[in-house]
Each structure stands twice: as structure tokens, then as C-alpha cells.
Amino acid sequence: MSVGEAATMVAGLYIIGALITPDISRYCKSGKHVFWMILSSIIIGEFLINGVAILVAHALGTDNVVEIMLHSAGIIGLITIILSAIKVNDTNLYSSSLHILGFLGAVTKRKFSYATMTVVLGLLGTFLSAAGILEHLTSFLLASGVFFPPIAGVMLVDYYILKTSKKILDETREKGLLPDKASIPLIGWSAIVACIVGTLVGVFFNFGIPSLNSILVAGMVYWLLIKMKIYIKLK
């Protein structure tokens, strides 16, 4: 595996985490709470815990997580693995249910059951796991590293550079409300096109780091499309 591929896998996972952070932090009372929650989880979870795990793995000469935990912490370590897996999958199931229902509701204008969607996705995930989908984990992570970063690229350009909805968001934030659906387009075709172009660049161009290429290209394409749209309207 090349350094670029490895960086794409790591960056892709971090970007996915960033995209679903609003789901996890939606009940935080302030931006400071969100900041410290994310910062502490990265420092403790990624640097400290993963650093210790790497040292133990090298000392034992194995990458088997269950074996490592059994040797280092016994039955408590095994219980920790089981509980952590439950927690991680619970968060993933929560985010996936939330976003799929949001997408279906926006497209069909119908309200679907959260409980039903959660059960369906949970069963589907369990079936795929039993079918051996983890044998293709590396391919999945590489694909995620170019499919999801373009979304982040579009969001960053839209919010920090173009500021297309800044006025609406500022007004509704003061009232503690969400923006009116009528004031926001149902489908952002410019964003969709930009994401597709960014993904294609990440897939077919292997120079540098594919995830970084996809996020930069998607952001630039989105900026150009929005500027062209504004120019056409003014003309």
C-alpha cells in the first residue's frame, strides 16, 4: 500500500467523522462544548489509546485486537471490546438512520418511522457482517476516502467562502429555530455535480493523496458553478 492510499484511508475516516459530528453533538448547548468534546476524544482516543495499542501490538507481535486485550487486561479487556463495538455501531446506526430518513423525507415528502428504519439498517448491517464484508475492509476504506471528502469540500466552500445561507442561518440561530424549508432549495444540483467530479478525480487520478485531491476539486468546482449561476442570473 502506498503512502497516498494509507493517507486516503485515514483522512476518509476522519472526514466521515467530521460529517456525522453534528448528529452526535446536536444536543450540545454551545460551540465550546462541541469543541472540547471533539478535541478530548481525538487526544484521548486517537493519540493516547491508539498509541498504547500500537506499542502493545508490537510487543505481542500480533494485530488481533481480541488477543491483545486478553493478554493485557484479561476478561475486562474482552468486555471492553464488546462494549466499545456496541457503542460505535450504535452511533453509526443512529447517524445512518437519521440521514437516510432525512433524504427519503425530502425526496418523497413523506414521514417514515425511525424505529422501522433503525431495525432494517441494523439487520442489513448484521447480514453484511455475517456475509464477510469485513474481508473487503481495505477496499471499502479506500472508496470512502474519495466518496465522502467531496461532501466536506462543498460544505466548507459554501459556508466559509460563498456564505450562501449565512443570513438565513444567523437569523434563525438567534431564535433557536431551523431555517424555513421554503428558503432553501430542495436539491443542490451544483453540490451534487461538484461531489461527482471530485469523486471521479479521487478515483482515477492517483497523484498525491486522492482524498485531498477530491476535496479540493469538489470545492473548486462548486465555487465555479455557483459563481456561474450568479453571473447568468445577473446577466
KERO-803990 format. One record per atom (N, C-alpha, C): x, y, z. Coordinates in steps of 0.1 Angstrom, whole numbers, padded with zeros to 4 digits, always signed. Last residue first. Layout:
# KERO-803990
XYZ ...
This chain:
# KERO-803990
-0269+0386-0156 -0269+0389-0170 -0283+0389-0175 -0275+0375-0131 -0273+0390-0132 -0274+0394-0147 -0277+0348-0137 -0289+0355-0132 -0287+0370-0134 -0250+0343-0145 -0261+0341-0155 -0274+0349-0151 -0237+0347-0121 -0234+0356-0133 -0245+0355-0143 -0247+0327-0105 -0249+0341-0101 -0247+0350-0113 -0237+0305-0119 -0251+0306-0117 -0255+0321-0114 -0210+0309-0117 -0215+0309-0130 -0231+0311-0129 -0207+0306-0089 -0204+0319-0095 -0210+0320-0109 -0214+0279-0087 -0223+0289-0080 -0220+0303-0086 -0194+0267-0102 -0208+0265-0106 -0217+0276-0100 -0171+0274-0087 -0172+0279-0101 -0187+0278-0105 -0175+0261-0063 -0174+0275-0063 -0176+0281-0077 -0176+0234-0072 -0188+0240-0066 -0187+0255-0066 -0149+0232-0080 -0160+0230-0090 -0173+0236-0084 -0136+0235-0055 -0133+0245-0066 -0145+0244-0077 -0145+0213-0040 -0147+0227-0036 -0146+0237-0047 -0137+0192-0056 -0151+0194-0054 -0154+0208-0049 -0109+0195-0054 -0115+0196-0067 -0130+0199-0065 -0104+0191-0027 -0101+0203-0033 -0108+0206-0046 -0114+0164-0023 -0120+0175-0015 -0117+0189-0021 -0097+0150-0041 -0112+0150-0043 -0118+0162-0035 -0071+0154-0030 -0075+0159-0044 -0090+0160-0046 -0074+0142-0006 -0071+0156-0006 -0075+0162-0020 -0077+0115-0014 -0088+0122-0006 -0086+0137-0006 -0053+0110-0029 -0066+0110-0035 -0077+0118-0027 -0024+0127-0027 -0033+0120-0018 -0047+0121-0024 -0004+0123-0057 -0006+0129-0044 -0015+0120-0035 -0022+0107-0084 -0011+0115-0079 -0014+0121-0065 -0043+0092-0094 -0036+0087-0083 -0024+0095-0078 -0074+0096-0106 -0061+0103-0106 -0054+0099-0093 -0097+0082-0103 -0090+0080-0115 -0076+0087-0115 -0108+0089-0077 -0108+0075-0081 -0098+0073-0093 -0107+0117-0075 -0101+0109-0065 -0099+0094-0069 -0122+0124-0097 -0108+0128-0097 -0101+0119-0087 -0147+0114-0089 -0140+0109-0101 -0125+0112-0102 -0152+0131-0067 -0150+0117-0065 -0143+0110-0077 -0155+0156-0080 -0144+0154-0070 -0141+0139-0068 -0177+0151-0096 -0165+0154-0102 -0153+0152-0093 -0196+0147-0075 -0194+0136-0085 -0180+0139-0092 -0196+0171-0062 -0192+0159-0055 -0189+0148-0065 -0206+0188-0082 -0192+0190-0077 -0187+0178-0070 -0232+0178-0085 -0222+0178-0097 -0208+0179-0092 -0242+0184-0060 -0241+0171-0065 -0231+0169-0076 -0240+0212-0059 -0233+0204-0050 -0231+0190-0054 -0258+0218-0080 -0244+0223-0081 -0235+0215-0071 -0282+0209-0070 -0276+0202-0081 -0261+0206-0083 -0296+0205-0041 -0285+0213-0046 -0277+0207-0057 -0330+0204-0036 -0318+0196-0041 -0308+0206-0046 -0345+0224-0024 -0347+0210-0020 -0335+0202-0024 -0332+0255-0013 -0335+0246-0024 -0336+0231-0019 -0347+0274+0013 -0336+0266+0009 -0340+0256-0002 -0371+0284+0021 -0360+0294+0018 -0347+0287+0013 -0388+0264+0028 -0391+0271+0015 -0379+0281+0011 -0379+0256+0052 -0376+0247+0041 -0378+0255+0028 -0364+0279+0074 -0376+0275+0067 -0373+0267+0055 -0339+0268+0097 -0343+0276+0085 -0356+0270+0079 -0347+0261+0131 -0341+0257+0119 -0346+0266+0107 -0342+0283+0160 -0350+0276+0151 -0342+0271+0139 -0333+0302+0178 -0332+0288+0182 -0340+0279+0173 -0331+0328+0171 -0344+0324+0175 -0344+0309+0180 -0305+0329+0162 -0309+0338+0173 -0322+0334+0179 -0307+0313+0140 -0299+0309+0151 -0303+0317+0164 -0321+0326+0121 -0328+0315+0127 -0320+0311+0140 -0302+0346+0113 -0315+0350+0118 -0322+0339+0126 -0280+0330+0104 -0278+0339+0115 -0292+0343+0121 -0292+0316+0083 -0287+0308+0095 -0285+0318+0107 -0297+0337+0065 -0308+0328+0070 -0304+0321+0083 -0270+0346+0060 -0281+0355+0066 -0292+0347+0072 -0258+0323+0049 -0253+0329+0062 -0264+0337+0068 -0260+0308+0027 -0272+0308+0036 -0268+0315+0049 -0236+0312+0013 -0249+0313+0006 -0261+0314+0015 -0208+0316+0015 -0218+0321+0026 -0232+0322+0020 -0185+0311+0001 -0196+0317-0006 -0207+0323+0004 -0168+0304+0024 -0163+0313+0013 -0175+0319+0006 -0180+0289+0044 -0169+0298+0048 -0166+0308+0037 -0201+0273+0032 -0203+0280+0045 -0193+0291+0047 -0191+0264+0007 -0205+0270+0008 -0206+0279+0021 -0167+0252+0014 -0167+0264+0004 -0181+0271+0006 -0175+0232+0031 -0166+0242+0036 -0166+0255+0027 -0193+0217+0015 -0198+0223+0027 -0189+0234+0032 -0175+0207-0004 -0187+0216-0008 -0192+0223+0004 -0158+0192+0012 -0153+0203+0004 -0164+0212+0000 -0175+0172+0022 -0169+0182+0031 -0164+0194+0023 -0180+0159-0002 -0191+0165+0005 -0186+0175+0015 -0154+0149-0009 -0160+0159-0017 -0172+0166-0010 -0150+0128+0012 -0144+0141+0012 -0150+0152+0003 -0165+0105+0003 -0171+0114+0013 -0163+0127+0014 -0151+0091-0017 -0165+0094-0019 -0170+0104-0009 -0125+0087-0009 -0127+0095-0021 -0142+0099-0023 -0126+0070+0013 -0116+0082+0013 -0118+0091+0001 -0142+0050+0006 -0148+0060+0015 -0139+0073+0015 -0124+0035-0008 -0135+0041-0015 -0141+0052-0007 -0107+0027+0013 -0102+0035+0002 -0113+0042-0006 -0125+0012+0028 -0119+0024+0034 -0113+0033+0023 -0131-0009+0010 -0142+0000+0015 -0136+0013+0020 -0106-0021+0008 -0112-0015-0004 -0123-0005+0000 -0104-0030+0035 -0094-0021+0029 -0100-0014+0017 -0125-0048+0038 -0125-0036+0045 -0115-0025+0039 -0134-0072+0028 -0131-0061+0018 -0130-0048+0025 -0139-0087+0050 -0128-0091+0042 -0124-0081+0031 -0163-0076+0059 -0150-0071+0065 -0138-0076+0058 -0183-0091+0048 -0180-0078+0041 -0167-0073+0047 -0194-0116+0054 -0179-0115+0052 -0175-0102+0046 -0219-0121+0062 -0216-0125+0049 -0201-0123+0045 -0221-0108+0087 -0220-0123+0086 -0216-0128+0073 -0222-0082+0077 -0211-0086+0085 -0209-0101+0085 -0246-0082+0063 -0234-0080+0056 -0222-0084+0064 -0264-0087+0086 -0263-0096+0075 -0250-0095+0067 -0260-0064+0101 -0256-0077+0106 -0255-0087+0096 -0269-0044+0083 -0255-0044+0087 -0251-0057+0093 -0296-0052+0081 -0288-0052+0069 -0273-0053+0073 -0304-0048+0108 -0305-0062+0102 -0296-0063+0090 -0301-0020+0109 -0294-0029+0118 -0293-0043+0113 -0319-0012+0089 -0305-0010+0088 -0296-0018+0097 -0343-0020+0102 -0339-0025+0089 -0324-0024+0086 -0343-0006+0126 -0343-0021+0126 -0338-0026+0113 -0343+0020+0117 -0332+0016+0125 -0331+0000+0125 -0368+0021+0103 -0355+0023+0096 -0344+0018+0104 -0385+0017+0125 -0385+0007+0114 -0372+0008+0106 -0380+0040+0140 -0378+0027+0146 -0377+0016+0135 -0387+0061+0123 -0373+0060+0128 -0371+0046+0133 -0409+0059+0096 -0407+0056+0110 -0392+0054+0113 -0413+0088+0075 -0411+0074+0077 -0408+0072+0092 -0433+0111+0058 -0427+0108+0070 -0426+0093+0073 -0427+0124+0025 -0434+0116+0034 -0426+0114+0047 -0414+0136+0004 -0423+0144+0012 -0432+0136+0021 -0395+0123-0011 -0408+0118-0012 -0419+0127-0005 -0372+0139-0004 -0375+0135-0018 -0389+0131-0020 -0372+0143+0023 -0371+0154+0014 -0375+0151+0000 -0374+0116+0033 -0384+0126+0036 -0384+0138+0027 -0350+0105+0024 -0363+0100+0019 -0374+0110+0021 -0332+0121+0039 -0331+0121+0024 -0345+0116+0018 -0339+0115+0065 -0339+0129+0060 -0340+0130+0045 -0334+0088+0065 -0348+0092+0067 -0349+0107+0062 -0306+0089+0062 -0314+0082+0052 -0329+0086+0053 -0299+0102+0085 -0296+0108+0072 -0304+0102+0061 -0307+0085+0107 -0311+0099+0106 -0310+0105+0092 -0295+0061+0101 -0309+0062+0101 -0314+0076+0100 -0268+0069+0104 -0273+0064+0091 -0288+0065+0090 -0267+0076+0131 -0264+0086+0120 -0269+0082+0107 -0273+0052+0144 -0281+0064+0147 -0279+0074+0135 -0253+0035+0135 -0267+0032+0132 -0276+0044+0134 -0231+0047+0147 -0232+0046+0132 -0246+0044+0128 -0237+0044+0174 -0236+0057+0168 -0237+0057+0153 -0237+0016+0175 -0249+0023+0179 -0249+0037+0173 -0211+0010+0169 -0222+0006+0159 -0235+0013+0162 -0199+0020+0192 -0195+0025+0179 -0206+0022+0169 -0211+0004+0212 -0212+0019+0212 -0209+0025+0199 -0203-0022+0205 -0217-0019+0206 -0219-0003+0205 -0175-0019+0207 -0181-0023+0194 -0196-0019+0194 -0173-0015+0235 -0169-0004+0225 -0175-0007+0211 -0182-0039+0245 -0190-0027+0248 -0186-0016+0238 -0162-0057+0235 -0176-0059+0232 -0184-0046+0234 -0139-0046+0247 -0140-0047+0232 -0155-0048+0228 -0145-0049+0274 -0143-0036+0269 -0144-0036+0253 -0145-0077+0276 -0157-0069+0278 -0157-0055+0273 -0117-0081+0272 -0127-0086+0263 -0141-0079+0264 -0107-0067+0295 -0104-0063+0281 -0113-0068+0271 -0117-0084+0315 -0121-0070+0314 -0118-0064+0301 -0103-0107+0311 -0117-0107+0308 -0123-0093+0307 -0071-0092+0303 -0079-0104+0306 -0094-0102+0302 -0054-0072+0295 -0064-0069+0305 -0073-0080+0308 -0035-0083+0278 -0032-0071+0286 -0041-0068+0297 -0045-0106+0266 -0032-0106+0272 -0029-0095+0281 -0070-0096+0256 -0070-0107+0266 -0056-0108+0273 -0061-0076+0239 -0069-0072+0251 -0069-0083+0261 -0048-0091+0219 -0041-0081+0226 -0048-0078+0239 -0069-0108+0210 -0058-0114+0216 -0050-0104+0224 -0086-0088+0199 -0091-0097+0209 -0079-0103+0217 -0070-0077+0178 -0074-0069+0189 -0079-0077+0201 -0042-0088+0162 -0055-0093+0167 -0059-0086+0179 -0017-0084+0155 -0026-0073+0153 -0040-0077+0156 +0013-0092+0173 +0001-0096+0167 -0008-0083+0165 +0035-0089+0191 +0037-0095+0178 +0025-0099+0171 +0036-0078+0216 +0030-0091+0215 +0032-0098+0201 +0047-0053+0209 +0053-0061+0220 +0048-0076+0219 +0030-0043+0190 +0044-0046+0186 +0050-0055+0196 +0007-0040+0206 +0006-0049+0194 +0020-0053+0190 +0016-0021+0224 +0012-0035+0229 +0012-0044+0217 +0019+0001+0207 +0030-0004+0214 +0028-0018+0219 -0008+0004+0198 +0003+0001+0188 +0015-0005+0195 -0021+0011+0222 -0024-0002+0214 -0014-0006+0204 -0009+0035+0228 -0007+0024+0236 -0010+0011+0229 -0021+0050+0206 -0006+0049+0208 -0002+0037+0216 -0048+0048+0211 -0042+0041+0199 -0027+0039+0200 -0049+0063+0235 -0053+0049+0235 -0047+0042+0223 -0036+0088+0226 -0033+0081+0238 -0036+0066+0237 -0047+0096+0200 -0033+0096+0203 -0029+0087+0215 -0075+0089+0200 -0067+0086+0189 -0052+0086+0193 -0087+0094+0226 -0090+0082+0218 -0080+0079+0208 -0075+0118+0236 -0075+0106+0244 -0077+0094+0235 -0076+0136+0213 -0064+0134+0221 -0063+0121+0229 -0102+0132+0204 -0091+0129+0195 -0078+0127+0203 -0118+0138+0226 -0119+0125+0220 -0107+0122+0211 -0111+0165+0230 -0107+0155+0240 -0108+0141+0235 -0121+0176+0206 -0107+0177+0210 -0103+0166+0220 -0149+0171+0209 -0141+0166+0198 -0126+0166+0201 -0155+0185+0233 -0159+0171+0231 -0150+0165+0220 -0146+0211+0228 -0139+0203+0238 -0143+0188+0237 -0165+0218+0207 -0150+0219+0205 -0143+0210+0215 -0190+0215+0219 -0186+0207+0208 -0171+0207+0206 -0187+0235+0239 -0190+0221+0243 -0186+0212+0231 -0185+0258+0223 -0174+0254+0232 -0175+0239+0236 -0210+0260+0212 -0199+0256+0203 -0187+0252+0211 -0235+0246+0234 -0227+0257+0229 -0216+0251+0220 -0249+0224+0242 -0255+0237+0244 -0248+0248+0238 -0255+0195+0223 -0246+0203+0230 -0251+0217+0231 -0271+0180+0206 -0277+0184+0219 -0267+0192+0228 -0255+0173+0185 -0267+0181+0182 -0274+0186+0195 -0233+0158+0182 -0232+0170+0191 -0245+0178+0190 -0239+0137+0165 -0235+0134+0178 -0236+0146+0188 -0245+0151+0142 -0255+0142+0147 -0252+0139+0162 -0222+0166+0137 -0235+0173+0141 -0245+0164+0146 -0204+0145+0129 -0203+0151+0142 -0216+0159+0146 -0205+0135+0104 -0215+0130+0113 -0214+0136+0127 -0183+0147+0093 -0196+0149+0086 -0207+0145+0096 -0161+0138+0108 -0165+0153+0108 -0179+0155+0103 -0161+0111+0101 -0164+0115+0115 -0168+0130+0116 -0154+0115+0074 -0167+0109+0078 -0171+0112+0092 -0128+0124+0079 -0138+0133+0073 -0152+0128+0075 -0116+0102+0091 -0117+0115+0098 -0127+0124+0093 -0117+0084+0069 -0124+0081+0082 -0126+0094+0090 -0101+0098+0050 -0115+0094+0047 -0123+0092+0060 -0076+0098+0062 -0083+0110+0060 -0098+0108+0058 -0070+0070+0061 -0071+0077+0074 -0079+0090+0073 -0071+0065+0034 -0079+0057+0043 -0081+0065+0056 -0052+0084+0024 -0066+0084+0020 -0075+0077+0029 -0029+0074+0035 -0034+0087+0040 -0048+0089+0036 -0027+0050+0021 -0028+0049+0035 -0034+0063+0041 -0023+0060-0005 -0035+0052-0002 -0038+0051+0013 +0001+0074-0002 -0011+0081-0006 -0024+0074-0002 +0019+0054+0004 +0016+0064+0015 +0003+0071+0011 +0006+0022-0009 +0013+0034-0009 +0010+0044+0002 +0008-0012+0000 +0000+0000+0000 +0009+0012+0000 
